Structure formats: structure tokens, C-alpha cells
């Protein structure tokens, strides 16, 4: 059997190189690594790996967008998120973008090897406790009327309310006890769902729908 080909995407060079080295030592064909979303999409299209191991926090851009582009453009490539975040909103956004699985970075080397192998075989692989979350969300979505319009998560709504009040991302992060990057991810996700272009339009939307009260 041919080796499973893998690409590792992470903005921390030591972590990225360590994961790539571990996978290579265990018999995987590590075709490339990348440190940001733009290069991840570009390189993935060039090397066409079976599995992309994708971090979500990639500096100025989110791994969610890179995941969406890779899964849309490369039919033979699957994305397995490997992230430090276990927040439900991050998991659901990654899956909605096309990720086949979601693994927390605290996973052991053996768990990572198994997850990559299963992802390449077409399985959906999640850190314990997250599979039920994803299944429950899809059941909820299936039960909604098709014309229900864009649905924001509870956390996205919380962030939207504070955007409407004029708070910065860092102020929102402090208020909701989240990381600055997580707040930015929620903002970008909300912009996509509502088909808006910037925070001014986001604030206007929130005010028009009474979310600034």
C-alpha cells in the first residue's frame, strides 16, 4: 500500500516541524509544511496531500478559511484540524468549513497517528466529547426550516452585541474571557454568515435587529 501523504499547517515552527518529523518517522509521506493560511492553500494545491493537518490560529488569518478553500478546491484532500482550542464554536466552524475531524493538541502521538490514518480512510475523527457536539448541531440544523435564515451561535451573538456597543476585539475578549484570536474568529464567522463586509456593517445589522440594547 502507498504511504498516506500529509501536509502540516501551523504558525509555530517548532511545533510544526516536530509534528512533521513524528509523522515521517511513523511512515507517513510528509509532502510539505506551511505557516499561514495563504501559503497553506497554495502549497496544498501544488502537492495534493491525502490529509492536511490544520491549525486554526494562523496569525493574521484563520485556518477555517484555509480549510474551506482546500476542501472546496481539492476533492482528494481531507482536512484534520489540530488545534489548542476545544471551544465548541471553533469546532463547529471548522466542521462547517469542511474539516473531516478535530483533534486537540494535547492528544498523544499514537492518537494523532490513528486520527490521520482514519481521516485518510474517510472517517470523521474527533477528540473524545466533540463528536456528540457536532452530531447534535447537525441534528438541530436538520430540524430547522430551510428559510430560517443565518443562524448565529450564542457566543457569536454575544460578540455581535458588544461590537454594536463599539467595543474593540480586545475589550470583547476581556469582557467574555476569551482570547483575542477567538473573538476575531467569531467576528469573521458572523460576517460570513450574514454576508457582510466589515465591522461597520456588522454594527449596523446589530442595531437594526435590536442587539445593541
C-alpha positions in Angstrom: 0.0 0.0 0.0 1.2 3.5 -0.7 2.0 5.8 2.1 -0.5 8.3 3.3 0.6 11.7 2.2 0.3 14.6 4.8 0.8 18.3 5.0 1.2 20.1 8.3 0.0 23.7 8.8 0.9 25.6 11.9 2.3 29.1 12.6 4.7 27.8 15.3 7.8 26.5 13.5 9.0 24.2 16.4 5.5 22.6 16.8 5.1 22.3 13.0 8.5 20.7 12.4 8.0 18.4 15.4 4.7 17.0 14.2 6.1 16.6 10.6 9.1 14.7 12.0 7.0 12.5 14.2 4.7 11.6 11.3 7.6 10.9 8.9 9.2 8.6 11.5 5.9 6.7 11.6 5.9 6.1 7.9 3.8 8.9 6.6 4.8 10.8 3.4 5.1 14.4 4.7 5.0 16.3 1.5 5.0 19.9 2.8 4.5 22.3 5.7 3.1 25.8 5.9 2.9 28.6 8.5 0.0 30.6 7.3 -3.4 30.3 5.6 -2.4 31.7 2.2 0.6 29.5 1.7 -1.3 26.5 3.1 -3.8 26.8 0.3 -1.2 27.5 -2.4 1.1 24.6 -1.3 -1.8 22.2 -0.8 -2.9 22.7 -4.4 0.7 22.0 -5.6 1.4 18.9 -3.5 -2.1 17.5 -3.2 -1.7 15.6 0.1 -4.3 13.0 1.3 -4.6 14.8 4.7 -3.9 18.4 5.8 -3.3 18.8 9.5 -4.6 22.3 10.0 -4.2 24.7 13.0 -6.9 27.3 13.4 -4.9 30.2 14.7 -2.5 31.2 11.9 -1.6 34.7 12.8 -3.5 37.3 10.6 -5.8 34.7 9.0 -7.9 31.8 10.3 -7.4 28.1 9.5 -11.1 28.0 9.0 -10.9 29.9 5.7 -7.9 27.9 4.6 -9.9 24.7 5.3 -12.9 26.0 3.3 -10.7 26.7 0.3 -8.8 23.5 0.4 -11.8 21.3 0.7 -13.6 23.2 -2.0 -10.8 23.1 -4.5 -9.1 19.7 -3.7 -11.6 16.8 -3.9 -9.0 14.2 -2.9 -7.7 16.1 0.1 -9.2 15.9 3.6 -8.6 18.3 6.5 -8.0 17.2 10.1 -7.9 20.2 12.5 -5.2 20.0 15.1 -5.8 22.9 17.5 -5.2 24.0 21.0 -8.8 25.3 21.2 -11.6 23.0 22.3 -14.2 25.7 22.2 -17.5 24.4 20.7 -17.8 27.4 18.4 -14.3 26.7 16.9 -15.1 23.0 16.4 -18.4 23.7 14.6 -16.9 26.4 12.4 -14.1 24.1 11.3 -16.6 21.3 10.5 -18.9 23.7 8.6 -15.9 24.8 6.6 -15.3 21.2 5.5 -12.9 19.7 8.1 -13.3 15.9 8.4 -12.2 15.8 12.1 -11.0 17.8 15.0 -8.2 16.8 17.4 -6.9 18.8 20.4 -3.1 19.4 20.5 -2.9 17.6 23.9 -3.5 14.3 22.0 -0.8 11.7 22.2 1.4 10.8 19.2 -0.5 7.5 19.0 -3.8 9.3 18.9 -2.5 11.6 16.2 -1.3 8.7 14.0 -4.6 6.9 14.4 -6.6 10.1 13.6 -4.6 10.8 10.4 -4.9 7.2 9.3 -8.6 7.2 9.9 -9.1 10.6 8.2 -7.3 9.4 5.1 -9.7 6.4 5.1 -12.7 8.6 5.1 -13.7 8.5 8.7 -14.8 11.5 10.8 -12.4 11.7 13.7 -12.9 13.9 16.8 -11.3 14.2 20.3 -13.5 12.5 22.8 -16.6 14.5 23.7 -16.6 16.6 20.5 -18.3 14.1 18.2 -21.5 14.3 20.1 -21.4 18.1 19.9 -21.1 18.0 16.1 -23.8 15.4 15.7 -26.2 17.4 17.9 -25.6 20.5 15.9 -26.3 18.8 12.6 -29.5 17.3 14.1 -30.6 20.8 15.2 -29.8 22.2 11.8 -31.7 19.4 10.0 -34.8 20.2 12.2 -34.8 23.9 11.2 -36.9 25.2 8.4 -34.9 25.8 5.2 -35.9 29.5 5.2 -34.9 30.1 8.8 -32.0 32.4 7.6 -28.5 32.6 9.0 -28.2 31.2 12.5 -25.6 32.6 14.9 -24.3 30.7 17.8 -24.9 32.0 21.3 -21.2 33.1 21.5 -21.4 34.8 18.1 -24.5 36.7 19.3 -22.7 37.8 22.4 -19.8 39.1 20.4 -22.1 40.9 17.9 -23.9 42.7 20.8 -20.5 44.0 22.0 -19.4 45.0 18.5 -22.6 47.1 18.3 -21.7 48.8 21.5 -18.4 49.9 20.0 -16.0 47.6 21.9 -12.8 46.6 20.4 -11.8 42.9 19.9 -9.5 43.1 22.9 -12.2 44.7 25.1 -14.7 42.0 24.0 -12.1 39.3 24.8 -11.7 40.7 28.3 -15.5 41.0 28.8 -16.2 37.4 27.6 -13.0 35.9 29.0 -11.9 34.7 25.6 -8.7 35.0 23.6 -8.3 37.9 21.2 -7.9 35.4 18.3 -11.1 33.6 19.3 -13.1 36.9 19.2 -11.7 37.6 15.8 -12.7 34.2 14.6 -16.3 34.8 15.8 -16.4 38.2 14.1 -15.2 36.7 10.8 -17.6 33.8 11.1 -20.5 36.2 11.7 -19.5 38.4 8.7 -19.6 35.3 6.5 -22.9 34.1 7.8 -24.6 37.5 7.4 -22.8 38.2 4.1 -21.5 41.5 5.4 -18.1 43.0 4.7 -16.8 44.9 7.7 -17.5 45.8 11.4 -19.4 48.9 10.4 -22.0 46.8 8.5 -21.9 44.3 11.4 -22.7 47.1 14.0 -25.5 48.5 11.7 -27.0 45.0 11.4 -26.9 44.5 15.2 -28.5 47.9 15.8 -31.3 47.3 13.2 -32.1 44.0 14.9 -32.1 45.4 18.4 -28.9 43.6 19.6 -27.3 46.8 21.0 -29.8 47.1 23.8 
